[in-house]
């Protein structure tokens, strides 16, 4: 009887542990809050700075780039998980990412994965995405945050459409014409990031 009770308790603990979902933390160790503003900063700040908007040909939509200086935090973003009632951003959950800055482009600043902008066949991350409305029509607008080497990586592999077969991969950074661009590139290692509050509690 005691052995049976012990096995039952152990199984209960193991089941509860598996049910725990990891949440994304900011650099203060606090849980990342959907709708709040954060800077996406590289884990190694001597390499480059935070996320910015740029254009390779001075046209819209803008592409997601990276500031050259490690001291430049770039522009803040907000995360909007696929579950609009979510109070946390969970690791591996589909989320929209929106840059919080005014631009000359009359388009949204929600991230979306776009096709190749040159002959490299890289998938660039651009603006002009759609916020919310998960499904096949917004497939390119959903990203994920996953744990990576003690930090986080950004990933594109949306699960908002059961019958769709999207391209999947981690986001990396490439340098083209002296500018740093955020891309889905299966040949390069994912780029490690961390999240810094852009607001005071």
N, CA and C atoms as an extended XYZ file, in Angstrom:
603
Properties=species:S:1:pos:R:3:atomname:S:1:resname:S:1:resid:I:1 pbc="F F F"
N         0.830       -1.211        0.000 N   UNK     1
C         0.000        0.000        0.000 CA  UNK     1
C         0.861        1.256        0.000 C   UNK     1
N         1.927        1.241        0.824 N   UNK     2
C         2.811        2.405        0.895 CA  UNK     2
C         3.547        2.621       -0.421 C   UNK     2
N         3.954        1.486       -1.055 N   UNK     3
C         4.654        1.588       -2.339 CA  UNK     3
C         3.731        2.170       -3.400 C   UNK     3
N         2.487        1.702       -3.421 N   UNK     4
C         1.507        2.204       -4.383 CA  UNK     4
C         1.291        3.709       -4.203 C   UNK     4
N         1.188        4.122       -2.933 N   UNK     5
C         0.989        5.548       -2.629 CA  UNK     5
C         2.193        6.367       -3.082 C   UNK     5
N         3.393        5.827       -2.854 N   UNK     6
C         4.615        6.526       -3.250 CA  UNK     6
C         4.697        6.683       -4.760 C   UNK     6
N         4.358        5.619       -5.483 N   UNK     7
C         4.372        5.675       -6.950 CA  UNK     7
C         3.356        6.688       -7.456 C   UNK     7
N         2.191        6.719       -6.843 N   UNK     8
C         1.151        7.669       -7.232 CA  UNK     8
C         1.615        9.106       -7.043 C   UNK     8
N         2.259        9.373       -5.915 N   UNK     9
C         2.760       10.725       -5.640 CA  UNK     9
C         3.838       11.119       -6.640 C   UNK     9
N         4.768       10.185       -6.934 N   UNK    10
C         5.845       10.477       -7.879 CA  UNK    10
C         5.299       10.747       -9.278 C   UNK    10
N         4.327        9.944       -9.687 N   UNK    11
C         3.707       10.163      -11.001 CA  UNK    11
C         3.008       11.507      -11.060 C   UNK    11
N         2.374       11.887       -9.970 N   UNK    12
C         1.689       13.177       -9.902 CA  UNK    12
C         2.680       14.328      -10.035 C   UNK    12
N         3.829       14.202       -9.366 N   UNK    13
C         4.863       15.248       -9.433 CA  UNK    13
C         5.427       15.354      -10.843 C   UNK    13
N         5.716       14.203      -11.474 N   UNK    14
C         6.259       14.203      -12.822 CA  UNK    14
C         5.279       14.797      -13.817 C   UNK    14
N         4.010       14.456      -13.675 N   UNK    15
C         2.985       15.000      -14.562 CA  UNK    15
C         2.869       16.505      -14.403 C   UNK    15
N         2.918       16.987      -13.166 N   UNK    16
C         2.833       18.422      -12.906 CA  UNK    16
C         4.036       19.150      -13.476 C   UNK    16
N         5.226       18.532      -13.375 N   UNK    17
C         6.445       19.154      -13.896 CA  UNK    17
C         6.375       19.309      -15.405 C   UNK    17
N         5.867       18.282      -16.084 N   UNK    18
C         5.753       18.351      -17.540 CA  UNK    18
C         4.759       19.420      -17.964 C   UNK    18
N         3.797       19.684      -17.116 N   UNK    19
C         2.750       20.641      -17.469 CA  UNK    19
C         3.215       22.095      -17.313 C   UNK    19
N         4.361       22.272      -16.631 N   UNK    20
C         4.859       23.632      -16.437 CA  UNK    20
C         5.360       24.189      -17.760 C   UNK    20
N         4.903       25.361      -18.113 N   UNK    21
C         5.300       26.002      -19.363 CA  UNK    21
C         6.293       27.108      -19.048 C   UNK    21
N         7.425       27.105      -19.744 N   UNK    22
C         8.451       28.121      -19.521 CA  UNK    22
C         7.976       29.471      -20.061 C   UNK    22
N         8.266       30.518      -19.325 N   UNK    23
C         7.912       31.867      -19.759 CA  UNK    23
C         9.181       32.617      -20.129 C   UNK    23
N         9.051       33.612      -20.987 N   UNK    24
C        10.181       34.442      -21.400 CA  UNK    24
C        10.454       35.484      -20.317 C   UNK    24
N        11.725       35.662      -19.984 N   UNK    25
C        12.124       36.624      -18.956 CA  UNK    25
C        12.926       37.762      -19.580 C   UNK    25
N        12.837       38.940      -18.959 N   UNK    26
C        13.659       40.056      -19.421 CA  UNK    26
C        14.999       40.038      -18.686 C   UNK    26
N        15.844       41.033      -18.941 N   UNK    27
C        17.179       41.048      -18.355 CA  UNK    27
C        17.165       41.270      -16.843 C   UNK    27
N        16.047       41.702      -16.283 N   UNK    28
C        15.908       41.835      -14.829 CA  UNK    28
C        15.416       40.540      -14.180 C   UNK    28
N        15.148       39.529      -15.008 N   UNK    29
C        14.620       38.273      -14.491 CA  UNK    29
C        13.125       38.298      -14.278 C   UNK    29
N        12.463       39.344      -14.773 N   UNK    30
C        11.006       39.455      -14.649 CA  UNK    30
C        10.318       38.836      -15.851 C   UNK    30
N         9.105       38.377      -15.648 N   UNK    31
C         8.329       37.771      -16.734 CA  UNK    31
C         7.965       38.839      -17.762 C   UNK    31
N         8.222       38.520      -19.028 N   UNK    32
C         7.891       39.455      -20.103 CA  UNK    32
C         6.377       39.602      -20.211 C   UNK    32
N         5.904       40.837      -20.253 N   UNK    33
C         4.471       41.116      -20.275 CA  UNK    33
C         4.011       41.512      -21.682 C   UNK    33
N         3.047       40.793      -22.241 N   UNK    34
C         2.501       41.173      -23.539 CA  UNK    34
C         1.959       42.602      -23.502 C   UNK    34
N         2.216       43.341      -24.558 N   UNK    35
C         1.735       44.716      -24.655 CA  UNK    35
C         2.664       45.747      -24.066 C   UNK    35
N         3.625       45.328      -23.236 N   UNK    36
C         4.614       46.257      -22.686 CA  UNK    36
C         5.771       46.391      -23.682 C   UNK    36
N         6.518       47.469      -23.571 N   UNK    37
C         7.591       47.736      -24.525 CA  UNK    37
C         8.935       47.186      -24.031 C   UNK    37
N         9.652       46.527      -24.956 N   UNK    38
C        10.970       45.979      -24.662 CA  UNK    38
C        11.917       46.257      -25.830 C   UNK    38
N        13.184       46.387      -25.498 N   UNK    39
C        14.215       46.427      -26.529 CA  UNK    39
C        14.711       45.006      -26.763 C   UNK    39
N        14.899       44.647      -28.020 N   UNK    40
C        15.509       43.366      -28.357 CA  UNK    40
C        16.993       43.638      -28.580 C   UNK    40
N        17.805       43.201      -27.631 N   UNK    41
C        19.233       43.524      -27.638 CA  UNK    41
C        20.054       42.248      -27.840 C   UNK    41
N        21.135       42.322      -28.618 N   UNK    42
C        21.969       41.131      -28.776 CA  UNK    42
C        22.609       40.729      -27.457 C   UNK    42
N        22.760       39.437      -27.249 N   UNK    43
C        23.381       38.962      -26.012 CA  UNK    43
C        24.822       39.450      -25.900 C   UNK    43
N        25.524       39.524      -27.034 N   UNK    44
C        26.890       40.041      -27.060 CA  UNK    44
C        26.839       41.478      -27.573 C   UNK    44
N        26.920       42.447      -26.677 N   UNK    45
C        26.706       43.844      -27.063 CA  UNK    45
C        27.911       44.484      -27.743 C   UNK    45
N        29.037       43.772      -27.801 N   UNK    46
C        30.183       44.312      -28.525 CA  UNK    46
C        30.075       44.033      -30.027 C   UNK    46
N        29.055       43.272      -30.418 N   UNK    47
C        28.870       42.943      -31.831 CA  UNK    47
C        28.070       44.024      -32.550 C   UNK    47
N        26.934       44.373      -31.992 N   UNK    48
C        26.043       45.361      -32.600 CA  UNK    48
C        24.987       45.749      -31.575 C   UNK    48
N        24.039       46.585      -32.004 N   UNK    49
C        23.019       47.086      -31.086 CA  UNK    49
C        21.669       46.425      -31.279 C   UNK    49
N        20.627       47.154      -30.878 N   UNK    50
C        19.277       46.626      -30.892 CA  UNK    50
C        18.607       46.684      -32.248 C   UNK    50
N        17.333       46.346      -32.241 N   UNK    51
C        16.539       46.265      -33.466 CA  UNK    51
C        16.157       47.664      -33.970 C   UNK    51
N        16.342       47.876      -35.270 N   UNK    52
C        15.958       49.138      -35.908 CA  UNK    52
C        15.178       48.813      -37.188 C   UNK    52
N        14.663       49.858      -37.829 N   UNK    53
C        14.023       49.718      -39.135 CA  UNK    53
C        14.925       50.366      -40.174 C   UNK    53
N        15.015       49.742      -41.338 N   UNK    54
C        15.885       50.265      -42.377 CA  UNK    54
C        15.344       49.826      -43.731 C   UNK    54
N        15.946       50.345      -44.784 N   UNK    55
C        15.515       49.974      -46.127 CA  UNK    55
C        16.746       49.853      -47.024 C   UNK    55
N        16.842       48.765      -47.785 N   UNK    56
C        17.989       48.625      -48.678 CA  UNK    56
C        17.889       49.511      -49.915 C   UNK    56
N        16.685       49.995      -50.210 N   UNK    57
C        16.495       50.780      -51.440 CA  UNK    57
C        15.621       52.014      -51.215 C   UNK    57
N        15.557       52.482      -49.961 N   UNK    58
C        14.792       53.694      -49.620 CA  UNK    58
C        13.332       53.608      -50.024 C   UNK    58
N        12.726       52.449      -49.806 N   UNK    59
C        11.313       52.282      -50.133 CA  UNK    59
C        10.615       51.541      -49.005 C   UNK    59
N         9.280       51.508      -49.069 N   UNK    60
C         8.478       50.786      -48.091 CA  UNK    60
C         8.037       49.456      -48.702 C   UNK    60
N         7.794       48.416      -47.904 N   UNK    61
C         7.901       48.396      -46.448 CA  UNK    61
C         9.352       48.344      -45.979 C   UNK    61
N         9.543       48.739      -44.735 N   UNK    62
C        10.874       48.726      -44.146 CA  UNK    62
C        11.234       47.314      -43.688 C   UNK    62
N        12.526       47.061      -43.623 N   UNK    63
C        13.006       45.772      -43.144 CA  UNK    63
C        13.528       45.916      -41.720 C   UNK    63
N        13.545       44.804      -41.004 N   UNK    64
C        14.062       44.801      -39.637 CA  UNK    64
C        15.578       44.647      -39.704 C   UNK    64
N        16.272       45.624      -39.138 N   UNK    65
C        17.723       45.605      -39.135 CA  UNK    65
C        18.254       45.667      -37.714 C   UNK    65
N        19.545       45.878      -37.630 N   UNK    66
C        20.216       45.922      -36.338 CA  UNK    66
C        21.164       47.112      -36.317 C   UNK    66
N        21.107       47.873      -35.219 N   UNK    67
C        21.984       49.039      -35.076 CA  UNK    67
C        23.447       48.590      -35.051 C   UNK    67
N        24.326       49.411      -35.603 N   UNK    68
C        25.748       49.055      -35.679 CA  UNK    68
C        26.429       49.143      -34.318 C   UNK    68
N        26.015       50.111      -33.509 N   UNK    69
C        26.668       50.331      -32.223 CA  UNK    69
C        26.007       49.528      -31.109 C   UNK    69
N        26.819       48.880      -30.298 N   UNK    70
C        26.289       48.121      -29.170 CA  UNK    70
C        25.636       48.998      -28.127 C   UNK    70
N        25.935       50.298      -28.145 N   UNK    71
C        25.331       51.232      -27.192 CA  UNK    71
C        23.939       51.679      -27.631 C   UNK    71
N        23.568       51.365      -28.863 N   UNK    72
C        22.271       51.775      -29.417 CA  UNK    72
C        21.243       50.678      -29.147 C   UNK    72
N        20.261       50.968      -28.312 N   UNK    73
C        19.218       49.982      -27.983 CA  UNK    73
C        18.206       49.794      -29.109 C   UNK    73
N        18.226       50.686      -30.094 N   UNK    74
C        17.282       50.583      -31.194 CA  UNK    74
C        15.895       51.062      -30.793 C   UNK    74
N        14.861       50.461      -31.409 N   UNK    75
C        13.482       50.834      -31.130 CA  UNK    75
C        12.816       49.755      -30.270 C   UNK    75
N        11.947       50.153      -29.360 N   UNK    76
C        11.235       49.140      -28.562 CA  UNK    76
C        10.193       48.411      -29.394 C   UNK    76
N         9.838       47.223      -28.941 N   UNK    77
C         8.791       46.431      -29.589 CA  UNK    77
C         7.802       45.978      -28.532 C   UNK    77
N         6.631       45.564      -28.986 N   UNK    78
C         5.670       44.901      -28.102 CA  UNK    78
C         5.375       43.519      -28.672 C   UNK    78
N         5.130       42.580      -27.776 N   UNK    79
C         4.783       41.210      -28.156 CA  UNK    79
C         3.291       41.004      -27.910 C   UNK    79
N         2.623       40.409      -28.886 N   UNK    80
C         1.189       40.118      -28.776 CA  UNK    80
C         0.963       38.638      -29.072 C   UNK    80
N         0.913       37.798      -28.019 N   UNK    81
C         0.743       36.350      -28.218 CA  UNK    81
C        -0.543       36.018      -28.956 C   UNK    81
N        -0.560       34.831      -29.550 N   UNK    82
C        -1.717       34.384      -30.308 CA  UNK    82
C        -2.953       34.329      -29.423 C   UNK    82
N        -2.779       34.028      -28.150 N   UNK    83
C        -3.885       34.079      -27.196 CA  UNK    83
C        -4.007       35.517      -26.693 C   UNK    83
N        -5.034       36.254      -27.101 N   UNK    84
C        -5.136       37.673      -26.725 CA  UNK    84
C        -5.317       37.897      -25.229 C   UNK    84
N        -5.671       36.843      -24.497 N   UNK    85
C        -5.855       36.968      -23.043 CA  UNK    85
C        -4.614       36.565      -22.247 C   UNK    85
N        -3.544       36.206      -22.949 N   UNK    86
C        -2.329       35.757      -22.274 CA  UNK    86
C        -1.716       36.895      -21.460 C   UNK    86
N        -1.290       36.581      -20.258 N   UNK    87
C        -0.652       37.564      -19.386 CA  UNK    87
C         0.863       37.418      -19.386 C   UNK    87
N         1.360       36.377      -20.071 N   UNK    88
C         2.798       36.161      -20.204 CA  UNK    88
C         3.093       35.774      -21.644 C   UNK    88
N         4.357       35.906      -22.029 N   UNK    89
C         4.783       35.364      -23.311 CA  UNK    89
C         5.507       34.056      -23.018 C   UNK    89
N         4.941       32.971      -23.473 N   UNK    90
C         5.522       31.660      -23.208 CA  UNK    90
C         6.564       31.307      -24.260 C   UNK    90
N         7.586       30.586      -23.840 N   UNK    91
C         8.607       30.110      -24.759 CA  UNK    91
C         7.944       29.213      -25.813 C   UNK    91
N         8.221       29.488      -27.081 N   UNK    92
C         7.690       28.670      -28.166 CA  UNK    92
C         6.286       29.009      -28.608 C   UNK    92
N         5.668       30.031      -28.003 N   UNK    93
C         4.297       30.406      -28.384 CA  UNK    93
C         4.313       31.364      -29.576 C   UNK    93
N         3.345       31.213      -30.463 N   UNK    94
C         3.223       32.148      -31.584 CA  UNK    94
C         2.911       33.545      -31.058 C   UNK    94
N         3.583       34.539      -31.628 N   UNK    95
C         3.363       35.916      -31.200 CA  UNK    95
C         3.606       36.887      -32.352 C   UNK    95
N         2.858       37.958      -32.370 N   UNK    96
C         3.180       39.088      -33.243 CA  UNK    96
C         4.216       39.947      -32.549 C   UNK    96
N         5.074       40.577      -33.329 N   UNK    97
C         6.060       41.517      -32.802 CA  UNK    97
C         5.886       42.827      -33.562 C   UNK    97
N         5.730       43.915      -32.824 N   UNK    98
C         5.462       45.206      -33.457 CA  UNK    98
C         6.444       46.251      -32.950 C   UNK    98
N         7.108       46.929      -33.879 N   UNK    99
C         8.053       47.984      -33.531 CA  UNK    99
C         7.283       49.247      -33.173 C   UNK    99
N         7.658       49.857      -32.057 N   UNK   100
C         6.950       51.034      -31.558 CA  UNK   100
C         7.684       52.317      -31.968 C   UNK   100
N         7.474       52.733      -33.205 N   UNK   101
C         8.086       53.954      -33.705 CA  UNK   101
C         7.248       54.458      -34.876 C   UNK   101
N         7.232       55.762      -35.059 N   UNK   102
C         6.519       56.361      -36.187 CA  UNK   102
C         7.468       56.453      -37.376 C   UNK   102
N         7.001       56.034      -38.545 N   UNK   103
C         7.836       56.089      -39.746 CA  UNK   103
C         7.109       56.849      -40.855 C   UNK   103
N         7.808       57.063      -41.955 N   UNK   104
C         7.197       57.750      -43.100 CA  UNK   104
C         6.334       56.796      -43.926 C   UNK   104
N         6.425       55.493      -43.647 N   UNK   105
C         5.638       54.507      -44.384 CA  UNK   105
C         4.229       54.413      -43.799 C   UNK   105
N         3.241       54.491      -44.657 N   UNK   106
C         1.842       54.395      -44.209 CA  UNK   106
C         1.467       52.915      -44.133 C   UNK   106
N         2.139       52.218      -43.242 N   UNK   107
C         1.941       50.785      -43.085 CA  UNK   107
C         2.150       50.412      -41.624 C   UNK   107
N         1.728       49.226      -41.264 N   UNK   108
C         1.928       48.791      -39.884 CA  UNK   108
C         3.396       48.443      -39.650 C   UNK   108
N         3.794       48.447      -38.392 N   UNK   109
C         5.151       48.056      -38.016 CA  UNK   109
C         5.194       46.640      -37.438 C   UNK   109
N         4.155       45.852      -37.742 N   UNK   110
C         4.117       44.453      -37.304 CA  UNK   110
C         5.056       43.634      -38.198 C   UNK   110
N         5.853       42.795      -37.567 N   UNK   111
C         6.798       41.974      -38.324 CA  UNK   111
C         6.080       40.960      -39.209 C   UNK   111
N         6.705       40.675      -40.343 N   UNK   112
C         6.262       39.572      -41.203 CA  UNK   112
C         7.481       39.037      -41.946 C   UNK   112
N         7.442       37.776      -42.273 N   UNK   113
C         8.515       37.173      -43.047 CA  UNK   113
C         8.206       37.369      -44.516 C   UNK   113
N         9.169       37.903      -45.240 N   UNK   114
C         8.957       38.181      -46.653 CA  UNK   114
C         9.892       37.325      -47.487 C   UNK   114
N         9.738       37.407      -48.797 N   UNK   115
C        10.588       36.642      -49.689 CA  UNK   115
C        11.958       37.281      -49.838 C   UNK   115
N        12.749       36.717      -50.698 N   UNK   116
C        14.107       37.196      -50.913 CA  UNK   116
C        14.112       38.596      -51.511 C   UNK   116
N        15.005       39.446      -51.004 N   UNK   117
C        15.168       40.803      -51.531 CA  UNK   117
C        16.332       40.872      -52.518 C   UNK   117
N        17.047       39.782      -52.690 N   UNK   118
C        18.196       39.769      -53.603 CA  UNK   118
C        18.403       38.343      -54.099 C   UNK   118
N        19.576       38.069      -54.653 N   UNK   119
C        19.821       36.755      -55.242 CA  UNK   119
C        20.344       35.724      -54.243 C   UNK   119
N        20.266       36.035      -52.947 N   UNK   120
C        20.781       35.114      -51.931 CA  UNK   120
C        19.729       34.122      -51.459 C   UNK   120
N        18.484       34.341      -51.819 N   UNK   121
C        17.370       33.468      -51.411 CA  UNK   121
C        17.166       33.481      -49.901 C   UNK   121
N        17.539       34.574      -49.255 N   UNK   122
C        17.280       34.725      -47.829 CA  UNK   122
C        15.862       35.239      -47.628 C   UNK   122
N        15.239       34.830      -46.525 N   UNK   123
C        13.939       35.367      -46.157 CA  UNK   123
C        14.160       36.512      -45.176 C   UNK   123
N        13.832       37.718      -45.577 N   UNK   124
C        14.018       38.888      -44.725 CA  UNK   124
C        12.793       39.096      -43.839 C   UNK   124
N        13.008       39.751      -42.702 N   UNK   125
C        11.905       40.132      -41.822 CA  UNK   125
C        11.567       41.591      -42.118 C   UNK   125
N        10.331       41.840      -42.470 N   UNK   126
C         9.890       43.171      -42.870 CA  UNK   126
C         8.751       43.643      -41.977 C   UNK   126
N         8.306       44.862      -42.216 N   UNK   127
C         7.123       45.396      -41.552 CA  UNK   127
C         5.907       45.183      -42.465 C   UNK   127
N         4.795       45.842      -42.146 N   UNK   128
C         3.554       45.749      -42.911 CA  UNK   128
C         2.829       44.425      -42.681 C   UNK   128
N         3.043       43.843      -41.493 N   UNK   129
C         2.309       42.638      -41.142 CA  UNK   129
C         0.950       42.969      -40.545 C   UNK   129
N         0.180       41.928      -40.269 N   UNK   130
C        -1.159       42.057      -39.687 CA  UNK   130
C        -1.116       41.554      -38.254 C   UNK   130
N        -1.675       42.320      -37.353 N   UNK   131
C        -1.718       41.923      -35.949 CA  UNK   131
C        -2.971       41.101      -35.672 C   UNK   131
N        -2.794       39.950      -35.007 N   UNK   132
C        -3.935       39.109      -34.653 CA  UNK   132
C        -4.460       38.303      -35.820 C   UNK   132
N        -5.723       37.859      -35.707 N   UNK   133
C        -6.407       37.103      -36.750 CA  UNK   133
C        -5.594       35.883      -37.201 C   UNK   133
N        -5.215       34.984      -36.275 N   UNK   134
C        -4.371       33.844      -36.648 CA  UNK   134
C        -5.036       32.923      -37.653 C   UNK   134
N        -4.270       32.495      -38.643 N   UNK   135
C        -4.779       31.612      -39.679 CA  UNK   135
C        -3.884       31.679      -40.907 C   UNK   135
N        -4.299       31.047      -41.989 N   UNK   136
C        -3.459       30.958      -43.181 CA  UNK   136
C        -3.199       32.326      -43.818 C   UNK   136
N        -4.134       33.264      -43.651 N   UNK   137
C        -3.966       34.575      -44.270 CA  UNK   137
C        -2.942       35.450      -43.550 C   UNK   137
N        -2.601       35.084      -42.318 N   UNK   138
C        -1.626       35.875      -41.561 CA  UNK   138
C        -0.416       35.019      -41.175 C   UNK   138
N        -0.205       33.939      -41.902 N   UNK   139
C         0.836       32.982      -41.547 CA  UNK   139
C         2.207       33.632      -41.404 C   UNK   139
N         2.511       34.587      -42.261 N   UNK   140
C         3.849       35.189      -42.273 CA  UNK   140
C         4.091       36.159      -41.112 C   UNK   140
N         3.070       36.398      -40.288 N   UNK   141
C         3.163       37.422      -39.238 CA  UNK   141
C         3.447       36.871      -37.841 C   UNK   141
N         3.663       35.560      -37.720 N   UNK   142
C         3.803       34.952      -36.400 CA  UNK   142
C         5.211       34.421      -36.175 C   UNK   142
N         5.787       34.829      -35.050 N   UNK   143
C         7.152       34.417      -34.688 CA  UNK   143
C         7.129       33.758      -33.309 C   UNK   143
N         8.260       33.196      -32.921 N   UNK   144
C         8.378       32.541      -31.613 CA  UNK   144
C         9.661       32.994      -30.933 C   UNK   144
N         9.669       32.933      -29.609 N   UNK   145
C        10.872       33.146      -28.812 CA  UNK   145
C        11.215       31.815      -28.153 C   UNK   145
N        12.422       31.317      -28.407 N   UNK   146
C        12.868       30.054      -27.824 CA  UNK   146
C        14.149       30.275      -27.025 C   UNK   146
N        14.401       29.398      -26.074 N   UNK   147
C        15.624       29.488      -25.279 CA  UNK   147
C        16.815       29.054      -26.121 C   UNK   147
N        17.973       29.718      -25.903 N   UNK   148
C        19.150       29.415      -26.702 CA  UNK   148
C        20.417       29.862      -25.981 C   UNK   148
N        21.236       28.926      -25.586 N   UNK   149
C        22.545       29.197      -24.994 CA  UNK   149
C        22.472       30.140      -23.777 C   UNK   149
N        21.455       29.965      -22.968 N   UNK   150
C        21.295       30.821      -21.797 CA  UNK   150
C        20.629       32.140      -22.103 C   UNK   150
N        20.305       32.369      -23.368 N   UNK   151
C        19.613       33.589      -23.785 CA  UNK   151
C        18.360       33.163      -24.558 C   UNK   151
N        18.011       33.922      -25.575 N   UNK   152
C        16.856       33.570      -26.401 CA  UNK   152
C        17.200       33.732      -27.873 C   UNK   152
N        16.467       33.009      -28.696 N   UNK   153
C        16.555       33.183      -30.134 CA  UNK   153
C        15.157       33.446      -30.672 C   UNK   153
N        15.088       34.083      -31.805 N   UNK   154
C        13.824       34.332      -32.481 CA  UNK   154
C        13.679       33.305      -33.598 C   UNK   154
N        12.473       32.816      -33.749 N   UNK   155
C        12.251       31.713      -34.691 CA  UNK   155
C        10.962       31.945      -35.468 C   UNK   155
N        10.963       31.510      -36.717 N   UNK   156
C         9.750       31.544      -37.525 CA  UNK   156
C         9.341       30.110      -37.829 C   UNK   156
N         8.217       29.699      -37.304 N   UNK   157
C         7.641       28.376      -37.594 CA  UNK   157
C         6.214       28.398      -37.051 C   UNK   157
N         5.347       29.190      -37.686 N   UNK   158
C         4.005       29.423      -37.133 CA  UNK   158
C         3.156       28.165      -37.051 C   UNK   158
N         2.389       28.090      -35.961 N   UNK   159
C         1.474       26.975      -35.765 CA  UNK   159
C         0.023       27.415      -35.787 C   UNK   159
N        -0.250       28.536      -36.443 N   UNK   160
C        -1.606       29.102      -36.437 CA  UNK   160
C        -2.483       28.528      -37.550 C   UNK   160
N        -1.923       27.634      -38.351 N   UNK   161
C        -2.691       27.019      -39.445 CA  UNK   161
C        -2.372       25.532      -39.455 C   UNK   161
N        -3.380       24.687      -39.198 N   UNK   162
C        -3.161       23.251      -39.064 CA  UNK   162
C        -2.755       22.568      -40.365 C   UNK   162
N        -3.206       23.092      -41.503 N   UNK   163
C        -2.932       22.413      -42.772 CA  UNK   163
C        -1.851       23.113      -43.599 C   UNK   163
N        -1.322       24.222      -43.104 N   UNK   164
C        -0.273       24.949      -43.827 CA  UNK   164
C         1.087       24.308      -43.568 C   UNK   164
N         1.993       24.464      -44.499 N   UNK   165
C         3.356       23.947      -44.365 CA  UNK   165
C         4.353       25.084      -44.581 C   UNK   165
N         4.497       25.945      -43.558 N   UNK   166
C         5.376       27.105      -43.718 CA  UNK   166
C         6.845       26.713      -43.674 C   UNK   166
N         7.682       27.569      -44.220 N   UNK   167
C         9.114       27.413      -44.031 CA  UNK   167
C         9.397       27.634      -42.551 C   UNK   167
N        10.332       26.889      -41.987 N   UNK   168
C        10.659       27.038      -40.580 CA  UNK   168
C        12.156       27.262      -40.423 C   UNK   168
N        12.523       28.088      -39.463 N   UNK   169
C        13.937       28.299      -39.206 CA  UNK   169
C        14.162       29.377      -38.168 C   UNK   169
N        15.391       29.422      -37.661 N   UNK   170
C        15.782       30.452      -36.694 CA  UNK   170
C        16.188       31.721      -37.421 C   UNK   170
N        16.031       32.845      -36.733 N   UNK   171
C        16.434       34.113      -37.317 CA  UNK   171
C        17.902       34.386      -37.010 C   UNK   171
N        18.599       34.831      -38.022 N   UNK   172
C        20.005       35.159      -37.909 CA  UNK   172
C        20.200       36.589      -38.400 C   UNK   172
N        21.433       37.030      -38.415 N   UNK   173
C        21.763       38.374      -38.894 CA  UNK   173
C        22.783       38.248      -40.020 C   UNK   173
N        22.502       38.908      -41.141 N   UNK   174
C        23.458       38.948      -42.245 CA  UNK   174
C        23.845       40.395      -42.510 C   UNK   174
N        25.015       40.590      -43.081 N   UNK   175
C        25.492       41.932      -43.419 CA  UNK   175
C        25.481       42.070      -44.932 C   UNK   175
N        24.744       43.050      -45.412 N   UNK   176
C        24.666       43.348      -46.835 CA  UNK   176
C        24.849       44.847      -47.020 C   UNK   176
N        25.801       45.233      -47.869 N   UNK   177
C        26.070       46.643      -48.152 CA  UNK   177
C        26.325       47.441      -46.875 C   UNK   177
N        27.010       46.813      -45.931 N   UNK   178
C        27.378       47.502      -44.702 CA  UNK   178
C        26.265       47.610      -43.677 C   UNK   178
N        25.106       47.034      -43.967 N   UNK   179
C        23.970       47.083      -43.032 CA  UNK   179
C        23.662       45.670      -42.538 C   UNK   179
N        23.141       45.611      -41.314 N   UNK   180
C        22.827       44.332      -40.680 CA  UNK   180
C        21.324       44.071      -40.771 C   UNK   180
N        20.954       42.895      -41.284 N   UNK   181
C        19.554       42.566      -41.514 CA  UNK   181
C        19.172       41.301      -40.760 C   UNK   181
N        17.930       41.275      -40.274 N   UNK   182
C        17.394       40.090      -39.605 CA  UNK   182
C        16.753       39.200      -40.666 C   UNK   182
N        17.207       37.951      -40.751 N   UNK   183
C        16.736       37.055      -41.812 CA  UNK   183
C        16.511       35.649      -41.269 C   UNK   183
N        15.748       34.885      -42.006 N   UNK   184
C        15.682       33.447      -41.771 CA  UNK   184
C        16.710       32.835      -42.714 C   UNK   184
N        17.756       32.266      -42.133 N   UNK   185
C        18.862       31.733      -42.910 CA  UNK   185
C        19.265       30.389      -42.309 C   UNK   185
N        18.928       29.315      -42.998 N   UNK   186
C        19.171       27.981      -42.450 CA  UNK   186
C        20.656       27.622      -42.410 C   UNK   186
N        21.499       28.386      -43.085 N   UNK   187
C        22.918       28.059      -43.131 CA  UNK   187
C        23.694       28.675      -41.965 C   UNK   187
N        23.150       29.705      -41.329 N   UNK   188
C        23.845       30.371      -40.227 CA  UNK   188
C        23.240       29.988      -38.889 C   UNK   188
N        24.031       30.161      -37.848 N   UNK   189
C        23.562       29.896      -36.493 CA  UNK   189
C        22.539       30.957      -36.081 C   UNK   189
N        21.568       30.607      -35.227 N   UNK   190
C        20.630       31.623      -34.733 CA  UNK   190
C        21.363       32.695      -33.950 C   UNK   190
N        20.821       33.887      -33.960 N   UNK   191
C        21.447       35.012      -33.274 CA  UNK   191
C        20.847       35.131      -31.877 C   UNK   191
N        21.666       35.086      -30.820 N   UNK   192
C        21.131       35.148      -29.452 CA  UNK   192
C        20.754       36.568      -29.037 C   UNK   192
N        19.554       36.707      -28.476 N   UNK   193
C        19.041       38.007      -28.039 CA  UNK   193
C        18.626       37.947      -26.573 C   UNK   193
N        18.403       39.122      -26.007 N   UNK   194
C        17.786       39.269      -24.692 CA  UNK   194
C        16.848       40.467      -24.753 C   UNK   194
N        15.990       40.593      -23.748 N   UNK   195
C        14.936       41.601      -23.781 CA  UNK   195
C        15.067       42.555      -22.597 C   UNK   195
N        15.123       43.834      -22.911 N   UNK   196
C        15.341       44.878      -21.909 CA  UNK   196
C        14.086       45.733      -21.782 C   UNK   196
N        13.621       45.958      -20.561 N   UNK   197
C        12.439       46.817      -20.360 CA  UNK   197
C        12.673       48.202      -20.946 C   UNK   197
N        11.653       48.712      -21.624 N   UNK   198
C        11.701       50.083      -22.121 CA  UNK   198
C        10.775       50.969      -21.300 C   UNK   198
N        10.409       50.499      -20.100 N   UNK   199
C         9.478       51.215      -19.243 CA  UNK   199
C         9.856       50.937      -17.793 C   UNK   199
N         9.422       51.788      -16.928 N   UNK   200
C         9.685       51.633      -15.503 CA  UNK   200
C         8.443       51.136      -14.788 C   UNK   200
N         8.617       50.198      -13.877 N   UNK   201
C         7.469       49.672      -13.124 CA  UNK   201
C         7.023       50.685      -12.088 C   UNK   201
